[in-house]
Amino acid sequence: MKSRRWLRFALPLAVVAGLATMTGVAHVVQQPDPTDASFLSPTSAEGDGARLLADALTSAGVRITVHRTSLDALSDAEVGGPVTLFVTTPELMHPSYLPRLAALPEQVRVVMVAPGQDQLTAAGLSVPVGGPRWTATAPQPGCSTDYVNAAGPAAAQRLRYDVSAYQAVRCYNDGLVEFRSAQVAMTLVGAADPFRNDRADEHGNRALARGLLARDPTVIWLDLHEREPDPDDAVPPTEPQQPDPGTDDDQGDDSGERPDDDLPDEEPTGAPQDGGEADSTQGGGNRVSDSPLARAFPPAVWATLALLALAALALAAASARRLGAPVAEPLPVRVRAAETVRGLGGLYQRAGARSTSLATLQGAARARLAEHYGLPADIPADEVAERVAATVGQPVLEVRHMLSGGVEDSDEELARAATTVQNLVRFVTGQQNWQQGTDEGNLT
């Protein structure tokens, strides 16, 4: 049979590799997917949605207009007026639209969530990007902007932006930067955490997100969840165009926006109907993730517990013995009893276990004496001492000390006590007379 010692080396490495793989998978699963319909959507109540932020802005009197394409959002922003263009997924915009961000009117403010190096380069911005970190961190603000100071530490740094080429405001260790490119004000936020529903109550995320987007009376929200096709390949719209503002066909909407794009007019996803409970199958509802226990802890806690459970299973599998009845195998070599005793005694001597050695001898003596008197094996030591004292004519306390007493911290005391116990047993069992043991000085 081949040796399996290599398992002792390979198995721990395999367990560590498995745990590292599971940790990476759990991290990837935990990170939100921008292509999900719920990601930073103003109508989504999912964890990665932004329904709480949209409601807070609406309550503060900010008008939110939602667009599903970059062309519509840019066209709306180019009309002018003090507006904030909120780009939640810049990596999904077609590169041909990105340069138009820097060419917007002066009164437009662009807020981009975690743009990468490719997006910034395509937009004509000379901003090197650092990162990403494993997860977003929440450093101190480190700048004098009012809304940032009001928010305090916030999870805005997963990417870092080097804006040394611009006269910029740099906050959260370059996780949030603001500068002017040409004529438009650009704000880059290095993480999506401040805008998410499930991160709103962490650190100062809620205050930071609202402070970022509530500086203008109108927010144009680009809710994009799939990569845009080439504008040259786009199919012309078949629906009639909206009437121009101010014409006779205008129905009172001065902005020229589609009523469907106005956030207050949209039905929130998964909202209760007629006062009833929302259907858990609609709007992405999940009874498990919406339970109080699931909301009490962040997803990282559940991922850690899952990894610990997998580690326990791996350890149990590695330590498990083969199934089936025990199989008797011949000993590889026979060892004499005297050699076993000497080996065990050597181990006791090396460990300095004098009390343990004497207690072993005393226990064997009590068992032999109990058997001699026909007493039960588990009889207390005091009863055995009384029977022995009556036989040898010695005080009970003296015999009890012989059978259960301790030993001083010296080899001579241990040898003397062991010899006394041995002679006592021999005398009681008839192998040695009392006078002989006394003359030899072995019994006290």
C-alpha positions in Angstrom: 0.0 0.0 0.0 1.5 3.3 -1.0 2.2 5.9 1.6 -0.2 8.8 1.9 2.0 11.1 3.8 1.8 13.5 0.9 -1.8 14.2 2.0 -0.5 15.9 5.1 1.2 18.5 3.0 -1.3 18.7 0.1 -4.6 18.8 2.2 -3.9 22.0 4.1 -2.9 23.7 0.9 -6.0 22.5 -0.8 -8.2 23.8 2.1 -6.5 27.2 2.1 -6.9 27.4 -1.7 -10.6 26.4 -1.4 -11.2 29.0 1.3 -9.5 31.7 -0.8 -11.6 30.7 -3.9 -14.8 30.8 -1.9 -13.8 34.2 -0.4 -13.3 35.6 -3.9 -16.6 34.2 -5.1 -18.4 35.6 -2.1 -16.8 39.0 -2.8 -17.8 39.0 -6.4 -21.4 37.9 -5.5 -21.6 40.7 -2.9 -20.5 43.4 -5.4 -23.5 44.9 -7.2 -23.8 44.4 -11.0 -24.5 47.6 -12.9 -26.5 45.7 -15.5 -29.1 44.7 -12.8 -32.3 46.6 -13.3 -32.2 47.5 -9.6 -28.7 49.0 -9.5 -29.0 52.7 -8.3 -32.5 52.8 -9.8 -34.6 55.6 -8.2 -37.6 53.3 -8.2 -36.0 50.2 -6.8 -36.3 49.2 -3.1 -33.6 46.5 -3.5 -30.4 46.7 -1.5 -28.4 48.1 -4.5 -31.3 50.4 -5.5 -31.6 54.1 -4.7 -35.2 54.5 -3.8 -34.4 56.0 -0.4 -32.2 58.6 -2.0 -34.8 59.5 -4.6 -37.5 59.9 -1.9 -35.2 62.1 0.2 -34.5 64.4 -2.7 -38.2 64.6 -3.7 -39.1 65.5 0.0 -36.5 68.2 -0.2 -38.2 69.8 -3.2 -35.8 68.5 -5.8 -37.4 67.6 -9.2 -36.1 64.3 -10.6 -36.3 63.4 -14.2 -35.4 59.9 -15.2 -34.0 59.0 -18.6 -33.2 55.5 -19.9 -30.7 56.5 -22.7 -27.7 58.8 -22.7 -29.0 60.7 -25.7 -32.2 61.7 -23.9 -30.3 62.7 -20.7 -27.7 64.8 -22.6 -30.3 66.4 -24.7 -32.3 67.3 -21.6 -29.2 68.7 -19.8 -28.2 70.8 -22.9 -31.4 72.8 -22.5 -29.6 74.6 -19.7 -30.7 75.9 -16.3 -29.2 74.9 -13.0 -29.5 71.1 -13.2 -27.4 68.1 -11.9 -26.8 65.2 -14.4 -26.5 62.1 -12.3 -24.7 59.3 -14.2 -25.0 56.1 -12.2 -23.3 53.7 -14.7 -20.8 55.6 -16.9 -19.2 52.3 -18.0 -22.4 51.4 -19.8 -22.6 54.7 -21.8 -21.5 54.5 -25.4 -18.0 56.1 -25.8 -19.3 58.6 -28.4 -21.6 60.2 -25.7 -18.9 60.7 -23.1 -17.2 63.7 -24.7 -20.5 65.6 -24.6 -20.4 65.5 -20.8 -17.6 68.1 -20.7 -19.3 70.2 -23.3 -22.5 70.8 -21.4 -23.6 74.3 -20.5 -22.0 76.1 -17.5 -25.0 75.7 -15.2 -25.0 71.9 -15.5 -23.3 69.8 -12.8 -22.2 66.3 -13.7 -22.0 63.7 -11.0 -20.5 60.4 -12.1 -20.5 57.2 -9.9 -17.2 55.3 -10.0 -16.1 56.0 -13.5 -13.1 54.0 -14.7 -10.0 55.1 -16.6 -11.5 54.2 -20.0 -14.6 56.4 -19.4 -12.6 59.4 -18.2 -10.2 59.2 -21.1 -13.0 58.9 -23.6 -14.6 62.0 -21.9 -11.4 64.0 -22.5 -10.5 64.2 -18.8 -6.9 63.9 -17.8 -7.6 62.1 -14.5 -5.5 59.0 -13.6 -7.5 56.4 -11.7 -6.2 54.3 -8.8 -7.6 51.2 -7.3 -10.0 49.6 -6.9 -9.9 48.6 -3.3 -11.3 45.3 -2.1 -14.3 47.2 -0.6 -15.2 50.9 -0.2 -13.6 52.6 2.8 -14.9 55.5 4.8 -12.1 58.0 5.6 -12.4 61.4 7.1 -13.6 64.1 4.7 -10.3 66.0 4.6 -11.8 69.0 2.7 -13.8 72.1 3.6 -16.9 71.6 1.4 -20.1 72.2 3.4 -22.1 69.1 2.5 -19.1 66.9 3.0 -18.3 68.2 6.4 -22.0 67.8 7.3 -21.8 64.2 6.3 -18.6 63.3 8.0 -16.9 60.0 7.2 -18.6 58.2 4.2 -17.9 55.2 2.1 -16.8 57.1 -1.0 -13.4 55.7 -1.6 -13.0 52.5 -3.6 -11.4 54.2 -6.6 -9.1 57.2 -6.3 -8.8 60.1 -8.7 -5.7 62.1 -9.3 -6.9 65.6 -10.3 -3.6 67.3 -9.9 -4.0 68.6 -13.5 -7.0 70.7 -12.4 -7.8 73.2 -9.7 -10.0 70.8 -7.7 -11.6 70.0 -4.4 -10.3 66.7 -3.1 -12.2 64.8 -0.4 -12.1 61.4 1.2 -8.5 60.7 0.2 -9.3 61.5 -3.5 -12.4 59.2 -3.4 -14.5 62.3 -4.1 -13.2 65.1 -6.3 -14.8 68.2 -7.9 -13.3 70.3 -10.6 -14.2 72.2 -13.8 -13.5 70.8 -17.2 -14.0 73.5 -19.8 -17.2 75.0 -18.5 -19.0 72.2 -16.7 -18.6 71.3 -13.1 -17.5 67.6 -12.7 -17.9 65.5 -9.6 -16.4 62.0 -9.5 -17.4 59.7 -6.6 -15.2 56.6 -6.2 -17.9 54.2 -4.9 -21.6 53.5 -5.3 -22.1 52.8 -1.6 -23.3 56.3 -0.5 -26.3 56.1 -3.0 -27.4 52.5 -2.2 -30.4 51.6 -0.1 -28.6 49.0 2.0 -25.7 51.4 2.7 -27.6 54.5 3.4 -27.4 54.1 7.2 -23.7 53.4 7.3 -21.3 56.2 8.2 -22.5 59.5 6.6 -23.6 58.0 3.3 -27.1 59.3 3.4 -26.1 62.9 4.1 -23.3 62.8 1.5 -25.6 61.5 -1.3 -28.3 64.0 -0.6 -25.9 66.8 -0.3 -24.3 65.9 -3.6 -27.6 65.9 -5.6 -29.7 68.5 -3.7 -27.6 71.5 -4.8 -29.7 72.2 -7.9 -33.5 72.3 -8.1 -33.5 69.5 -10.8 -31.7 66.2 -11.1 -31.5 64.4 -14.5 -31.1 60.8 -13.5 -29.6 58.6 -16.2 -30.9 55.1 -15.3 -28.9 53.0 -17.7 -28.5 49.2 -17.2 -27.3 47.8 -20.5 -24.5 48.8 -22.8 -25.7 51.2 -25.4 -25.4 50.4 -29.1 -23.6 52.5 -31.6 -25.7 55.6 -32.2 -25.3 55.1 -36.0 -27.0 51.7 -35.6 -29.9 52.9 -33.5 -33.3 52.5 -34.9 -35.2 55.8 -35.5 -38.1 56.2 -33.1 -41.5 55.3 -34.5 -43.5 57.2 -31.8 -44.4 60.8 -32.5 -42.1 63.5 -31.1 -43.1 65.6 -28.1 -44.5 69.0 -29.0 -42.1 71.9 -28.7 -42.5 74.0 -25.5 -44.7 77.0 -25.8 -46.7 75.8 -28.8 -50.5 75.5 -28.9 -50.2 71.7 -28.6 -48.4 72.1 -25.2 -50.5 70.7 -22.4 -48.8 72.8 -19.7 -45.5 71.0 -19.5 -42.9 73.8 -19.8 -39.9 71.5 -19.8 -40.6 69.4 -22.9 -40.0 66.2 -21.0 -41.9 63.1 -21.3 -44.4 62.7 -18.4 -43.3 59.1 -18.1 -39.8 60.2 -17.2 -40.8 62.2 -14.2 -40.0 60.3 -11.1 -43.1 61.3 -9.0 -45.4 60.1 -11.8 -43.9 56.6 -11.8 -45.3 53.7 -9.8 -42.6 52.5 -7.5 -41.5 48.9 -8.2 -43.1 46.5 -5.8 -45.3 49.1 -4.1 -48.4 47.9 -2.3 -51.7 48.1 -4.3 -54.9 49.3 -2.7 -53.4 49.3 0.7 -52.6 45.6 0.5 -49.3 43.8 0.9 -46.9 43.9 -2.0 -46.5 40.7 -3.9 -43.2 39.1 -3.1 -42.8 37.9 -6.7 -43.1 41.4 -8.1 -40.5 44.2 -7.9 -37.7 41.8 -7.0 -39.0 41.3 -3.5 -37.4 38.6 -1.5 -38.9 37.3 1.7 -35.6 36.0 2.9 -33.5 39.1 2.3 -36.3 41.3 3.6 -36.7 39.5 6.9 -35.6 41.3 10.1 -32.8 38.8 10.8 -31.3 39.3 7.3 -31.5 43.1 7.7 -29.9 43.0 11.2 -26.5 42.1 9.8 -24.6 43.2 6.6 -24.1 40.6 3.8 -20.4 40.3 4.8 -21.5 38.6 8.1 -23.5 36.0 6.3 -20.6 35.4 3.8 -18.2 34.9 6.7 -20.6 32.4 8.4 -20.9 30.5 5.1 -17.1 30.4 4.8 -16.7 29.1 8.4 -19.3 26.4 7.7 -17.5 25.3 4.6 -14.2 25.3 6.5 -15.8 23.1 9.2 -17.0 20.7 6.6 -13.6 20.6 5.0 -11.9 19.9 8.3 -14.5 17.2 9.1 -13.9 15.5 5.8 -10.1 15.7 6.3 -10.4 14.2 9.8 -13.0 11.6 9.1 -12.1 7.9 9.4 -13.1 5.3 6.9 -16.5 3.7 7.5 -16.9 0.1 8.5 -16.1 -2.1 11.5 -12.7 -2.0 13.1 -10.2 -4.4 11.5 -7.8 -6.3 13.8 -4.2 -6.0 12.6 -1.2 -7.9 14.0 1.3 -5.8 16.0 4.4 -5.0 14.0 6.6 -6.1 17.0 6.0 -7.5 20.5 7.3 -5.5 23.4 8.0 -7.1 26.8 6.1 -5.8 29.8 9.2 -4.8 31.6 10.4 -2.7 28.7 7.0 -1.0 28.6 7.2 -0.2 32.3 10.7 1.2 32.0 9.7 3.3 29.0 6.7 4.6 30.7 8.7 5.3 33.8 11.3 7.2 31.8 8.6 9.4 30.3 7.2 10.1 33.8 10.7 10.9 35.0 11.4 13.2 32.1 8.2 15.1 32.8 8.8 15.3 36.5 5.4 13.6 37.2 6.2 12.2 40.6 2.7 12.6 42.0 1.2 11.0 38.9 3.6 8.1 39.2 2.8 7.5 42.8 -1.0 7.9 42.2 -0.8 5.2 39.5 0.9 2.8 41.9 -1.5 3.6 44.7 -4.5 3.0 42.5 -3.2 -0.4 41.4 -2.6 -1.3 45.1 -6.1 -0.3 46.1 -7.6 -2.4 43.3 -5.5 -5.4 44.3 -6.4 -5.1 47.9 -10.1 -4.6 47.1 -10.0 -7.8 45.1 -8.2 -9.6 48.0 -11.0 -8.7 50.4 -13.8 -9.4 47.9 -14.8 -5.7 47.8 -16.2 -3.9 44.7 -13.7 -2.4 42.4 -15.1 1.2 42.9 -15.0 1.1 46.7 -13.7 4.3 48.3 -10.1 4.4 49.4 -11.1 5.1 53.0 -13.0 1.8 53.3 -10.0 -0.1 51.8 -7.7 1.7 54.3 -10.0 0.6 57.3 -9.9 -3.1 56.2 -6.1 -3.0 55.7 -5.5 -1.2 59.1 -7.5 -3.9 60.9 -5.3 -6.5 59.2 -1.9 -5.0 59.8 -2.8 -3.5 63.2 -1.7 0.0 62.1 -3.6 3.4 62.5 -6.2 4.1 59.8 -4.7 7.5 59.0 -1.3 5.9 58.5 -2.6 3.3 56.1 -4.7 5.9 54.3 -1.6 8.0 53.7 0.2 5.0 52.3 -2.7 4.2 49.8 -3.7 7.8 48.8 -1.2 10.3 50.1 1.0 12.6 48.1 4.7 12.7 47.6 7.4 15.3 48.2 9.2 16.8 45.3 12.2 14.4 45.3 13.0 11.1 43.7 14.0 9.6 47.1 10.7 10.3 48.6 8.9 8.8 45.6 11.0 5.6 45.8 10.4 5.2 49.6 6.6 5.7 49.2 6.4 3.3 46.3 8.3 0.6 48.2 6.1 1.1 51.2 2.9 0.5 49.1 4.4 -2.5 47.5 5.4 -4.1 50.8 1.9 -3.4 52.3 0.2 -5.2 49.4 2.6 -8.1 49.7 2.0 -8.4 53.5 -1.8 -8.3 53.2 -1.9 -10.8 50.4 0.4 -13.2 52.3 3.5 -12.8 50.1 5.6 -11.2 52.9 5.3 -11.1 56.7 5.0 -7.9 58.6 8.1 -8.4 60.7 10.3 -8.8 57.6 9.0 -5.6 56.0 9.5 -3.7 59.3 13.0 -5.0 59.8 14.0 -3.9 56.3 12.6 -0.4 57.1 10.1 -0.5 54.2 7.0 -0.1 56.4 6.4 2.8 58.7 
